[in-house]
Amino acid sequence: MSIMLARLKRYVALPAMALALLSGANVHAQLTRGDITRPGDLIVGTSVNVPAGQEVDKVIDNNPGTKYLNFDKLNTGFTVTPSIGLSVVSGMNLVSGGDAPERDPSSFTLEGSLDGGTTWSLIASNALPAFTARLQVRSIDFPNTKAYTSYRLIFPTLANAAAANSMQITEVELLGNVFSLGALQSDITCPLDAVTAITSNNPTPTDSTHIPAAQLAGNAIDNVVSGNSKYLNFDKFQTGLIITPSKGNSRVNAVGLVSGGDSPERDPSSYSLEGSNDGGTTWTLITSNAVPTFFARLQRQVFYFANNNDYTSYRLVFPTIVNNAGLTANSMQITEIELMGVAYTPGIASVAQAPGNRTVLVGEPATFSVTAAGTPAYTYQWFSNGVAIAGATSSIYKTRNTTLADNSTSYWVAVSNALGGTVSSTAVLSVVSPSGTPGSYVASFTGGVMPAGAYTLGSAAVTPQGGVGGSNGVLVLTTGGNGLSGQFYVNDLAAGTPVNSFKLSARVAIGGGTARPADGMAFSFGSDLANNQFGEEGAGSGIIVGLDTWDNNGDDTAPAIDVKVGGAVIAFKALMTNYNNTGTSFTPLREGGRAPAGPILTDINCTPVSLFTFGQNGTAPNDGSFVPLTIELFPDNSLSVTWSNVVIFDHVALPYTPIANGQFAFGARTGGANAAHMIDDLQIYVNYTPGAATIVTPPSNVVTNEGSKAVFSVVAGGSPAYNIQWY
């Protein structure tokens, strides 16, 4: 970001340089040092224990009149994933709050991540010099030569924790060097890309003399990190592969490698990458270097380098392996290969996906986004009612908290590159007032106890074992047995008033049964569910979101996630139920082998999205088996659904009339084939009013017999989700 304080502008042009990454790999790139954050970047606070108007996004909003305040005080901070992409951070600018010096941070810890926050590496940690004035800038520099895509900044201590009621900071700038490509690098290979193995003896081996049948070159780009999925070549030296990405023209600036699951002597110890634009007739060297030693099995290393040329095919060769003398290694092996860069069609900047209209409740911010095409790098400028918005220069723009006066405001964005540019179509913001009585239902099923206000039917039960955390309790709709049907009902949360909006989140696991799981599960909301013992098709005339795993012929779209209103399908996305990697195709099992009902949805790594979250034949789920499901109804009668962190539907318009006296329910069914269907960490919020957390309905006095349980409840208001602590 470019903060609105002139003394924070501190940019230094650097020459081409080599940066050691991870285990000592080299980066060669033309870099410019400056603030690598922008307003609208993905940022998450350490908690939501914050007052309205002082949320975590204020810390990178370029506005010295706002601040981030957190009542947790100690060990507070945030995680940010800059939209600008890969960067090497070696300093910070911090701006103190406008009051209360006792709240100032007095120490910091900064970490970086290359995998979205799964693993973190320490960059710097130290005491902070004391602020001597309000809105004062402190600049901190530290040595760092490693590049990351996400950062976690924590303030462990405060200037005077005993006197302070919170931690506060006005602005944070992360000062670093950004690759001149100007776009977030991601793997440009897909599992079904054309791959040819390279060996020193035979360029197209077809027998196990060179490559085992189950360890073909295609395994290296199947996006499966497992000791059972790898590319192995008995020729050992000068081995590798040729890849022609289906994404087409691309510019690669990094190579990612994942070591094998065993035998470290087989690891590559050097690499050479070349590019071609004539199908492999001629090759141009892009980079070559040593591969630093892998210190663990299935370890990922990423090597960054300068490259300003585009190619359509790539040849990656491993000239040597760790045991180069060949005394113990019988082969070269690698689990995964990533070619990281940007795939695009060269040309003038254009708009591939324009910003869409947004409807929000008054008091909430609105977020608009655009996807650019053409030759990178791109520049952006957002406009509101035809006037350029200061500082709104990234692909995402997030407004301040809205008022009713913002209703009907129009937004558009200008996108450009070195060749030219264009403007997007106009998106309109609608701001509405909340209506109806707010309510909520939160259940973690701890100890096998189901909170009041809900009940089960059929095979559904709350059990004390399993779920997220392993032994904390979980809702089981069906086990992995045939002919089961189970439902979970939550009573009306809106006190008889119409529901115009709701937000539901849960962790869901499907699996542990037959190889082809059946039959699926569904979420239903309506006033006419009538204790229906439904399965994957849902029940009632209201809103249904089906997770259908079994194709029953006819017009059945399964395996798919679909949305229905009044029993009619509004939208669906074809998904996988099994991950059937034969080396040539990813095929969902359908009746009679018929084709999928539509294009198989894939994630950002080109991996097919599956409804099957864990193994078969009685396999027990673990924490990773429970994937996040979110379903959100907006006041403009549109619906968004995410599954396993992939957006399935984004603001799909529904023919919905707000329903009063409605129930929320989940149902699942098995037939001649089966699967376990489980739910944990369920949260439902209806008709909420944006803002700071409030108590809408306080707990009531309870009279109970000695030795019996007493149940208390509270209804919270404000923007969910809520942190609740009982005393």
C-alpha positions in Angstrom: 0.0 0.0 0.0 1.0 3.6 -0.3 0.1 5.1 3.0 -1.1 8.7 3.2 1.9 9.9 5.2 4.7 11.3 3.0 7.5 10.3 5.4 6.5 6.6 5.0 7.4 6.7 1.3 10.6 4.8 1.2 11.4 3.0 -2.1 14.9 1.9 -3.1 15.7 0.7 -6.6 17.9 -2.4 -6.5 19.9 -4.1 -9.2 19.4 -7.7 -10.2 20.2 -9.9 -7.2 20.3 -13.5 -6.0 18.2 -14.4 -3.0 18.6 -17.6 -1.1 15.2 -19.3 -0.6 14.3 -22.2 1.6 17.3 -24.5 1.5 19.5 -22.1 -0.3 18.0 -21.9 -3.8 18.7 -18.8 -5.8 16.4 -16.1 -7.0 17.4 -13.7 -9.9 15.0 -10.9 -10.4 14.8 -7.2 -11.0 13.1 -5.9 -7.8 11.8 -2.6 -6.4 11.6 -2.1 -2.6 8.4 -0.7 -1.2 5.2 -1.5 0.7 3.9 -4.9 -0.6 0.4 -4.6 1.0 -2.6 -2.8 -0.5 -6.1 -2.0 0.7 -8.3 -4.9 -0.1 -5.6 -7.6 0.4 -6.8 -10.7 2.1 -6.2 -10.0 5.8 -7.3 -12.0 8.9 -6.9 -10.8 12.5 -5.9 -13.1 15.3 -9.4 -12.8 16.7 -12.7 -10.9 16.2 -12.6 -9.4 19.6 -12.5 -5.9 18.1 -14.9 -2.9 18.1 -16.9 -1.9 15.1 -15.0 0.4 12.8 -11.6 -0.7 14.1 -11.3 -4.1 12.4 -8.1 -5.6 11.1 -8.4 -4.3 7.6 -7.9 -0.8 8.9 -4.2 -1.6 9.5 -3.6 -1.6 5.7 -6.2 0.9 4.5 -3.8 3.8 3.9 -5.8 6.0 6.2 -4.1 7.5 9.3 -7.5 8.4 10.6 -8.4 4.8 11.2 -6.8 2.1 13.3 -6.8 -1.6 14.2 -7.7 -2.3 17.9 -7.9 -5.8 19.5 -9.2 -6.3 23.1 -7.1 -9.6 23.4 -4.1 -7.2 24.0 -1.3 -9.7 24.0 -0.2 -11.9 21.1 -2.5 -10.0 18.8 -1.9 -9.2 15.1 -2.9 -10.5 11.7 -2.1 -12.6 8.7 -2.0 -11.0 5.3 -1.7 -12.4 1.7 -0.6 -9.5 -0.5 -2.3 -9.5 -3.9 0.9 -8.3 -5.5 2.3 -11.8 -5.1 5.7 -13.2 -4.2 7.9 -10.8 -2.2 10.9 -10.6 0.0 10.1 -8.5 3.1 13.1 -6.9 4.9 11.5 -4.1 6.9 8.3 -2.5 8.3 6.8 0.9 9.0 4.5 1.1 12.0 2.3 4.0 12.9 1.2 4.4 16.5 -2.4 5.0 17.5 -3.9 8.4 18.0 -4.3 8.1 21.7 -3.7 5.7 24.7 0.1 5.1 24.4 -0.2 2.2 26.8 -1.8 0.2 24.0 1.3 0.5 21.7 3.0 -2.8 20.7 6.4 -3.2 22.3 7.6 -6.3 20.5 6.9 -8.1 17.2 7.3 -11.5 15.5 7.1 -11.7 11.7 6.7 -15.0 9.8 6.3 -16.0 6.2 4.5 -18.8 4.3 4.6 -20.2 0.8 1.6 -22.5 1.2 -1.2 -20.2 2.3 -0.4 -20.5 6.0 -0.1 -24.2 6.5 3.5 -23.8 7.5 5.3 -20.7 8.7 9.0 -19.7 8.8 10.4 -17.1 11.2 11.6 -13.9 9.4 12.4 -11.6 12.4 11.5 -11.1 16.0 12.6 -8.3 18.3 11.6 -5.5 20.7 10.1 -2.4 19.2 11.5 1.1 20.1 9.0 3.0 22.2 6.7 5.5 20.4 7.2 9.0 21.8 4.3 10.6 20.0 0.8 9.8 18.6 0.6 8.8 14.9 4.4 8.5 15.0 6.2 6.4 12.4 8.7 3.8 13.4 10.9 2.1 10.7 12.3 -1.3 11.4 14.8 -3.1 9.2 16.0 -6.7 9.4 18.0 -9.1 7.3 15.9 -11.4 5.1 16.6 -13.1 1.7 13.6 -15.5 1.6 10.5 -14.9 -0.5 7.0 -15.6 0.7 3.4 -15.1 -0.4 1.8 -14.7 3.0 2.9 -13.0 6.2 1.9 -13.3 9.9 2.7 -10.3 12.1 2.2 -10.8 15.9 2.7 -8.2 18.7 3.4 -10.4 21.8 3.6 -7.5 24.3 2.4 -3.9 24.9 4.0 -0.7 26.2 1.9 -1.0 29.4 -0.2 -4.2 29.4 -1.4 -3.6 33.0 -3.0 -0.2 32.1 -4.1 -1.0 28.6 -7.4 -2.6 27.7 -6.3 -3.5 24.1 -3.6 -3.4 21.5 -3.9 -0.7 18.8 -1.9 0.2 15.7 -2.8 2.8 13.1 -1.0 1.4 10.0 1.5 -1.3 9.1 3.6 -1.3 5.9 5.6 -4.4 5.1 8.6 -3.2 3.1 9.9 -5.6 0.5 10.9 -6.4 -3.0 8.4 -7.6 -5.5 9.1 -9.6 -8.7 8.6 -7.4 -11.8 6.2 -9.9 -13.3 3.6 -8.1 -11.1 1.3 -11.1 -10.7 0.9 -13.8 -8.2 2.7 -16.9 -9.5 0.8 -20.2 -9.4 1.5 -23.6 -10.9 0.7 -23.4 -14.6 0.6 -27.2 -15.0 -2.5 -29.3 -14.7 -2.8 -33.1 -14.0 -3.9 -33.9 -17.6 -1.3 -31.9 -19.4 0.8 -33.6 -22.1 3.9 -35.1 -20.4 6.8 -37.0 -22.0 9.5 -38.6 -19.9 13.1 -37.9 -20.6 15.8 -40.6 -20.1 19.4 -40.8 -21.0 18.8 -44.0 -23.0 15.4 -43.7 -24.6 13.5 -40.4 -25.0 10.0 -42.1 -25.0 10.3 -45.2 -22.8 7.4 -47.6 -22.8 8.7 -50.5 -20.6 9.6 -50.9 -17.0 13.3 -51.1 -17.8 13.3 -47.3 -17.5 10.1 -46.3 -15.6 7.9 -48.5 -13.4 4.3 -48.7 -14.7 2.8 -47.1 -11.5 5.5 -44.3 -11.3 5.1 -42.6 -14.7 6.2 -39.0 -15.4 2.5 -37.8 -15.2 2.6 -38.5 -11.4 4.9 -35.5 -11.1 2.1 -33.1 -12.0 -0.9 -34.9 -10.5 -1.0 -32.6 -7.4 -0.9 -35.6 -5.1 1.8 -35.3 -2.4 2.2 -38.9 -1.2 4.9 -41.5 -1.0 2.6 -43.6 -3.2 2.5 -41.1 -6.1 5.9 -40.2 -7.6 7.9 -40.2 -10.9 10.8 -42.6 -10.8 13.3 -43.2 -13.6 15.9 -46.0 -13.5 18.2 -44.1 -15.9 19.1 -41.9 -12.9 21.2 -39.2 -14.8 19.9 -36.6 -17.4 16.3 -37.7 -16.6 13.3 -35.4 -16.5 10.2 -34.6 -18.5 8.7 -32.3 -21.2 5.4 -30.6 -20.3 3.1 -28.7 -22.6 0.6 -26.9 -20.3 -3.0 -26.9 -21.4 -3.2 -23.3 -20.2 -1.2 -22.3 -23.2 1.2 -19.4 -23.4 2.9 -18.7 -20.1 5.8 -17.0 -18.4 7.5 -19.1 -15.7 9.6 -17.6 -12.9 9.9 -20.4 -10.4 10.2 -24.2 -10.2 8.8 -26.1 -7.2 10.0 -29.6 -6.3 8.7 -32.1 -3.7 11.1 -34.8 -2.7 10.3 -38.5 -2.7 8.8 -40.3 0.3 11.9 -42.4 0.8 15.4 -43.0 -0.5 17.0 -39.5 -0.3 19.9 -40.7 -2.4 17.5 -40.6 -5.4 16.8 -36.9 -5.0 17.8 -34.6 -7.9 20.9 -32.5 -7.1 20.8 -30.2 -10.1 18.2 -29.0 -12.7 18.0 -27.3 -16.1 14.8 -25.6 -17.4 14.3 -24.8 -21.1 11.4 -23.4 -23.1 10.0 -23.9 -26.6 7.4 -22.2 -28.8 7.6 -24.7 -31.7 6.5 -27.9 -30.0 9.9 -28.9 -28.9 11.9 -28.5 -32.1 14.1 -25.9 -30.6 14.7 -25.1 -27.0 16.0 -22.0 -25.2 17.7 -22.2 -21.8 15.7 -20.4 -19.1 17.7 -21.3 -16.0 20.0 -24.0 -14.5 21.3 -24.5 -11.0 22.0 -26.8 -8.2 19.2 -28.3 -6.1 19.9 -27.7 -2.4 19.7 -30.8 -0.2 16.2 -31.9 0.9 16.2 -32.2 4.7 13.0 -34.2 4.9 10.9 -36.6 2.8 8.0 -35.0 0.9 9.7 -31.6 1.5 8.8 -28.8 -0.9 11.4 -26.4 -2.2 10.8 -23.4 -4.6 13.5 -21.8 -6.8 12.8 -18.4 -8.3 14.6 -16.8 -11.2 14.4 -13.9 -13.7 12.6 -14.7 -17.0 11.0 -12.2 -19.3 10.1 -14.7 -22.1 6.9 -16.7 -22.8 6.8 -20.3 -23.9 4.2 -23.0 -24.7 6.3 -26.1 -23.7 9.0 -26.7 -21.1 11.8 -29.2 -20.7 13.0 -29.9 -17.1 16.1 -32.1 -16.8 17.8 -33.4 -13.7 21.4 -33.9 -14.8 22.6 -35.4 -11.5 21.2 -36.9 -8.3 22.4 -36.8 -4.7 24.2 -40.1 -4.9 25.9 -39.1 -8.2 28.4 -42.0 -8.1 25.4 -44.3 -8.3 26.8 -46.6 -5.5 23.4 -46.9 -3.7 20.8 -45.0 -5.7 19.1 -47.1 -8.4 17.0 -44.3 -9.9 16.0 -40.6 -9.8 12.7 -39.9 -8.1 10.5 -36.8 -7.5 7.0 -36.6 -6.0 5.8 -33.3 -7.5 7.0 -30.7 -10.0 5.5 -27.2 -10.2 6.2 -24.7 -12.9 5.2 -21.4 -11.3 4.3 -18.4 -13.2 1.4 -16.8 -15.1 -0.5 -18.2 -18.1 -2.1 -15.7 -20.4 -2.9 -14.7 -23.9 -0.5 -11.9 -24.9 -2.0 -8.6 -25.8 -3.5 -5.4 -24.5 -4.9 -5.6 -21.0 -8.6 -6.6 -21.1 -11.3 -7.6 -18.5 -11.7 -11.3 -18.3 -14.3 -11.1 -15.5 -15.9 -7.8 -14.6 -17.0 -6.8 -11.1 -20.5 -7.8 -10.3 -23.4 -6.0 -8.5 -23.3 -6.3 -4.8 -26.0 -6.1 -2.1 -25.0 -5.6 1.5 -26.7 -4.8 4.8 -26.2 -1.3 6.0 -23.1 -1.1 8.1 -21.3 -3.8 6.1 -18.5 -3.1 3.6 -18.8 -4.3 0.0 -16.1 -6.0 -1.9 -15.7 -5.7 -5.7 -13.1 -7.6 -7.8 -11.9 -7.9 -11.4 -9.9 -10.4 -13.3 -7.6 -9.0 -16.0 -6.3 -10.7 -19.1 -3.5 -9.8 -21.6 0.2 -9.5 -21.0 1.1 -8.8 -17.4 1.9 -6.7 -15.4 -1.5 -5.0 -14.8 -2.4 -1.7 -13.2 -5.8 -1.0 -11.8 -7.8 2.1 -10.9 -11.2 1.9 -9.3 -13.9 4.6 -9.8 -17.0 5.4 -7.8 -19.7 7.4 -9.6 -17.1 8.3 -12.2 -14.6 9.6 -9.7 -11.2 7.9 -9.2 -10.9 6.4 -5.7 -7.6 7.3 -4.0 -5.4 4.3 -3.3 -7.8 1.8 -5.0 -5.2 0.3 -7.3 -5.4 -3.4 -6.9 -7.7 -6.1 -8.5 -9.9 -6.0 -5.3 -11.6 -3.0 -3.9 -13.3 -3.1 -0.5 -15.5 -0.1 0.5 -15.7 1.4 4.0 -18.7 0.3 6.1 -21.7 1.4 4.2 -24.6 3.7 5.0 -28.0 4.0 3.3 -26.6 7.0 1.4 -24.3 4.6 -0.5 -27.3 2.8 -2.1 -27.1 2.8 -5.9 -23.5 3.9 -6.0 -21.8 2.7 -9.2 -18.3 1.2 -9.5 -16.0 0.4 -12.4 -12.3 -0.2 -12.8 -9.8 0.7 -15.5 -7.2 -2.0 -16.3 -4.0 -1.4 -18.2 -0.6 -2.8 -19.1 2.3 -1.6 -21.1 0.4 -2.2 -24.4 -2.8 -0.3 -23.5 -6.0 -0.9 -21.5 -9.7 -0.8 -21.1 -12.5 -0.2 -18.5 -14.9 -2.7 -17.0 -18.7 -2.6 -17.1 -20.4 -0.9 -14.2 -21.3 -2.6 -11.0 -24.0 -1.2 -8.7 -24.0 -1.3 -4.9 -27.3 -1.9 -3.2 -27.5 -1.2 0.6 -30.5 -2.5 2.5 -31.7 -2.3 6.1 -32.0 -5.6 8.0 -35.4 -6.9 8.8 -36.7 -9.8 10.9 -35.7 -11.1 14.3 -32.0 -12.1 14.5 -31.1 -15.6 15.8 -28.3 -18.1 15.9 -27.4 -21.7 16.5 -23.9 -22.9 17.3 -23.0 -26.5 18.0 -19.6 -28.2 18.3 -21.3 -31.4 19.7 -18.6 -31.6 22.4 -18.9 -34.6 24.5 -21.7 -35.9 22.4 -24.1 -33.3 23.6 -26.5 -31.5 21.2 -27.4 -27.9 22.2 -31.1 -27.2 22.8 -33.3 -26.2 19.8 -32.4 -29.2 17.6 -33.2 -32.9 17.2 -32.3 -35.9 15.1 -34.4 -38.5 13.1 -33.6 -41.9 11.7 -29.9 -43.0 11.9 -28.6 -39.6 12.8 -27.0 -39.2 16.2 -24.5 -37.1 18.1 -21.6 -39.2 19.3 -18.9 -38.2 21.8 -16.0 -39.5 19.7 -14.7 -38.4 16.3 -15.1 -35.1 14.6 -12.6 -32.2 14.4 -10.1 -32.7 17.1 -10.6 -36.5 17.1 -12.4 -37.0 20.4 -14.7 -33.9 20.9 -18.0 -35.2 19.5 -19.6 -35.1 16.0 -23.0 -35.3 14.4 -23.3 -38.5 12.3 -26.1 -38.5 9.8 -25.2 -42.0 8.5 -22.4 -44.4 9.1 -20.9 -46.5 6.4 -23.7 -49.0 6.1 -26.4 -49.7 3.6 -30.0 -48.6 3.7 -29.6 -45.8 6.2 -31.4 -42.4 6.4 -30.6 -39.7 9.0 -31.7 -36.1 9.5 -30.8 -33.2 11.8 -33.3 -30.4 12.4 -32.8 -26.9 13.9 -36.0 -25.1 15.0 -37.0 -21.7 13.8 -34.2 -19.2 14.7 -36.1 -16.0 13.8 -39.0 -16.1 16.3 -41.6 -16.5 13.6 -40.4 -13.6 11.5 -39.3 -14.0 7.8 -35.6 -14.9 7.2 -34.2 -12.5 4.6 -30.5 -13.5 5.2 -28.5 -16.2 6.8 -25.0 -17.4 7.1 -24.2 -21.1 7.7 -20.8 -22.7 8.2 -19.9 -26.3 9.1 -17.1 -28.8 8.7 -18.3 -31.9 6.7 -16.8 -35.3 6.0 -18.1 -37.8 3.4 -16.4 -41.2 3.0 -15.5 -44.4 4.9 -17.8 -46.6 2.9 -17.9 -48.2 -0.6 -15.4 -47.2 -3.3 -18.2 -45.3 -5.0 -19.8 -43.4 -2.1 -23.6 -43.1 -1.9 -25.9 -41.5 -1.9 -25.1 -38.1 -0.5 -26.6 -35.4 1.7 -28.4 -32.1 1.5 -29.1 -28.9 3.4 -32.7 -27.7 3.4 -34.4 -24.5 4.7 -38.1 -24.1 4.7 -41.3 -24.0 6.6 -42.7 -27.2 5.2 -40.0 -29.7 6.0 -42.4 -31.6 8.3 -39.8 -34.0 9.7 -39.2 -35.3 6.3 -36.6 -38.1 6.3 -34.8 -36.8 3.3 -31.5 -37.5 1.7 -29.4 -36.0 -1.1 -32.4 -34.5 -2.8 -33.4 -32.3 0.1 -37.0 -31.5 1.3 -39.6 -28.8 1.2 -40.3 -25.9 -1.2 -37.6 -23.6 0.2 -33.9 -23.5 -0.4 -32.0 -26.8 -0.9 -28.2 -27.3 -1.4 -27.6 -30.9 -2.4 -24.3 -32.7 -2.1 -25.3 -35.6 -4.4 -22.7 -38.4 -4.8 -24.6 -41.1 -6.7 -25.9 -40.8 -10.3 -29.4 -42.3 -10.6 -29.7 -41.9 -14.4 -32.2 -39.7 -16.1 -31.7 -36.0 -15.5 -29.6 -36.6 -12.3 -26.5 -34.4 -12.4 -24.6 -36.3 -9.7 -21.9 -36.3 -8.7 -22.6 -32.6 -8.2 -23.5 -29.8 -5.8 -26.8 -28.3 -6.8 -29.1 -25.5 -5.6 -32.9 -25.8 -5.7 -35.8 -23.6 -4.8 -39.4 -24.9 -4.9 -38.0 -28.3 -6.0 -36.5 -26.8 -9.3 -32.8 -26.9 -9.9 -31.5 -23.3 -10.2 -27.8 -24.2 -10.7 -25.4 -27.1 -10.4 -21.7 -27.9 -10.6 -20.4 -31.3 -11.6 -17.8 -32.6 -9.1 -15.8 -35.8 -8.4 -16.8 -38.5 -6.0 -13.7 -40.5 -6.5 -10.2 -39.3 -7.4 -9.6 -41.8 -10.2 -6.1 -41.0 -11.5 -5.4 -43.5 -14.2 -2.6 -41.3 -15.7 -4.9 -40.3 -18.6 -8.1 -39.1 -17.1 -10.0 -38.0 -14.0 -13.4 -39.6 -14.4 -16.3 -39.5 -11.9 -18.2 -42.7 -11.7 -21.5 -42.4 -13.5 -24.2 -44.9 -14.4 -23.3 -46.8 -17.6 -20.1 -44.9 -17.8 -22.0 -41.8 -19.2 -20.2 -38.5 -19.4 -20.3 -35.9 -16.5 -23.4 -33.7 -16.5 -21.1 -30.7 -17.0 -17.5 -29.6 -16.8 -15.8 -31.0 -13.7 -15.1 -28.1 -11.3 -11.4 -27.7 -10.5 -9.5 -25.7 -7.9 -6.8 -23.2 -8.6 -4.3 -26.1 -9.1 -6.4 -27.7 -11.8 -7.3 -30.5 -9.4 -10.9 -31.8 -9.7 -13.0 -30.9 -6.6 -14.3 -34.0 -5.0 -17.3 -34.7 -2.7 -15.3 -37.7 -1.3 -13.2 -36.3 1.6 -11.7 -39.4 3.1 -10.9 -43.1 2.4 -13.2 -46.1 2.0 -14.1 -49.4 3.6 -14.3 -48.3 7.2 -11.5 -45.8 7.1 -11.8 -43.4 10.1 -11.8 -39.6 9.3 -9.1 -37.3 10.7 -9.2 -33.5 11.0 -8.3 -33.1 7.4 -11.3 -35.2 6.4 -13.7 -32.4 7.6 -13.7 -29.8 4.9 -15.4 -26.4 5.3 -18.9 -25.8 3.9 -20.5 -22.4 3.8 -23.9 -21.4 2.6 -24.9 -17.7 2.6 -28.2 -16.1 1.7 -28.0 -12.4 1.0 -30.8 -9.8 1.3 -31.0 -9.5 -2.5 -32.2 -13.1 -2.6 -28.8 -14.4 -4.0 -26.9 -17.4 -2.6 -23.2 -18.2 -2.3 -21.8 -21.7 -1.6 -18.2 -22.8 -0.9 -17.0 -26.4 -0.5 -13.5 -27.3 0.6 -12.4 -23.7 0.3 -13.5 -23.6 -3.4 -16.3 -21.2 -4.5 -19.0 -23.3 -6.0 -21.7 -20.6 -6.5 -21.2 -16.8 -6.1 -24.3 -14.7 -5.6 -26.6 -17.0 -7.7 -30.0 -15.3 -8.0 -32.9 -17.2 -6.4 -36.7 -16.9 -6.9 -36.9 -16.7 -3.1 -39.5 -15.1 -0.9 -38.4 -14.6 2.7 -39.8 -17.6 4.8 -41.2 -17.3 8.3 -41.3 -20.1 10.8 -38.6 -21.9 8.8 -36.4 -24.8 9.9 -32.8 -25.6 9.0 -32.0 -29.2 8.4 -29.4 -31.6 7.1 -30.3 -35.1 5.7 -28.3 -38.0 4.3 -29.1 -41.4 2.8 -27.3 -44.6 1.8 -28.6 -47.4 -0.4 -26.9 -50.5 -1.9 -23.7 -48.5 -1.7 -22.8 -46.2 1.2 -20.7 -43.6 2.9 -20.5 -42.0 6.3 -21.9 -38.4 6.4 -20.7 -36.3 9.3 -21.0 -32.7 10.4 -19.0 -30.7 13.1 -18.6 -27.1 14.2 -22.0 -26.0 12.9 -22.9 -22.3 13.0 -26.1 -20.6 11.7 -26.8 -16.9 11.9 -30.1 -15.4 10.6 -31.2 -11.7 10.1 -28.1 -10.3 11.7 -27.4 -6.6 11.9 -23.8 -5.7 10.9 -21.7 -4.1 13.6 -20.1 -4.9 16.9 -21.3 -7.9 18.8 -24.3 -7.4 21.0 -26.5 -9.5 23.2 -30.0 -9.7 21.6 -31.5 -12.2 24.0 -29.6 -12.7 27.4 -29.6 -16.0 29.2 -32.7 -16.7 31.4 -32.8 -18.1 35.0 -33.0 -21.9 35.0 -34.5 -24.1 37.8 -33.4 -27.7 37.7 -33.2 -30.7 40.0 -30.0 -31.5 41.9 -27.8 -33.8 39.8 -29.5 -32.7 36.5 -27.9 -30.5 33.8 -28.9 -26.8 33.4 -28.8 -25.4 29.9 -28.3 -21.6 29.3 -28.4 -19.9 25.9 -27.8 -16.5 24.5 -28.7 -14.9 21.1 -25.9 -12.6 19.8 -26.2 -9.8 17.3 -23.8 -7.9 15.1 -21.6 -9.3 12.4 -20.9 -13.0 12.8 -19.1 -15.1 13.7 -19.1 -14.5 17.5 -16.6 -15.4 20.2 -18.6 -16.5 23.3 -17.2 -17.1 26.8 -19.4 -18.2 29.6 -18.7 -17.3 33.3 
